[in-house]
Amino acid sequence: MRIHNIFVDDSGETHWRDIEVQWVEDRNSSKLSARLPANGIIFRETAGDYDLNWHPAPRRQYIINLDGGVKITASDGEAREIGAGEVILVEDISGKGHLSKSIGGTMRHSIFVPVE
């Protein structure tokens, strides 16, 4: 299982990398990761026509995309389209931040899980 991760380097540029979930337990035909720290849950509904300019993330958080899609562009120019069921760990809480743009023109529902 892959988690998209956007992070900021020492010069303030944002970049993408992938994090592979590490499985630590097999149980009942399932694989489980270790329990990760989290601090609440926020539900979000985003209009299908949004196009946000450069902004840093408000906090370190996982974003679980439930439906719809989003194109997120790091300041180094790499863009990723995040679809339904994908997970992002946003860690670019300083620096230049990223662009976010709706794809497909449909409303998007997501869940924020802060890890601050």
N, C-alpha and C positions, 0 to 999 in steps of 0.2 A: 504494500500500500504506500502510495506516494503522497507526500504533503508538499505543496508549492510553498517556498519560503522567500519572501522579499526582505532584504536586509540592507543596512547602510554601512559603507566602509568608512575608514578614518578621514577621507577627504569629503564626505557628505554625499557621495554618489550611491544610488540604490542599484541593487543587482538581484537576480533570481538565482536560486539553487534548489535542488530537490533534497528532501529529507525522506529516507526510507524508515517506515515504522519498524521498530525492533520487536519481534514477538518473544515473549518470555514464558508463555504458558499455552498448552494445548488442553482444551476442555470441551467435552460434548460436541465434537466435530467443529470446534471453533479455535481460532488462534487469538490470544489476547496480548496486548502490550502491557507494560508497566503502567501503574496509575500515575497520571501526570497532574501537576498542580493546576488549578483553575480557580477563578474568583468571580462566580456568577454567570449569568446567561442573559443575552440581550437579543430580542427578536427584531428583525428589520424587514421592511418592505420598501423597495426602491422602484421608482417610476421607470417605465420602459424607454424613456427618452433622455435619461440623464447623461451628462458628459462633464465630469468634474475635472477642473484644472489641477495643476500641481499641488499636492498636499501630502504632508506626512500622516502616518497613522496616528490616531489619538492615544493609543496605548498598544502594548504588545497584546495580541489576541489572535486566536484561531477564528477564521471565518469559514463556516460550513455552508456551502452554496446548495440550497434545496432545489431551486428551479431557476429557469431563466439563465442568462449568461452575462459575463462581464469580461471586458478586455482591460487588463491592467498593464501599463507600460512603466518600466523602471527608468530612472534617469540615464542609464547607460544605453537606452534605446531598445532593449529587449522587451517585447510584448508577449503576454500569454493570454489566451482565452480560457477562462475558467467556466466550466459547464456544471450542470446539475450533478450533485453528489461529490464534487471535488472539495478539497480542504486547502486553505491557505493559512500560513502562519505569517502575519505581518509584524515586522520588527523595525520598520523604518520610521521610528518615532522622532527622528531628527533628520537634518540634511534636506536634500531637495525633494524628497517624497516621490510620489508616483501619480500617474494619470489613471482615472477610472472611467470607463465608457460602457454603456449598455450595448449589448449585441442582440440582434433579433427583434428589437422593439417591443419586447414583452416585459411585464412587471417581474421583478426578481425578489424572491424571498430568501433570506439567509439568517444564520444564527451567529452571533458574536460570542466567543467564550474568552473573556479577559484572563490573562496569565500574569498580571502585574503583581 
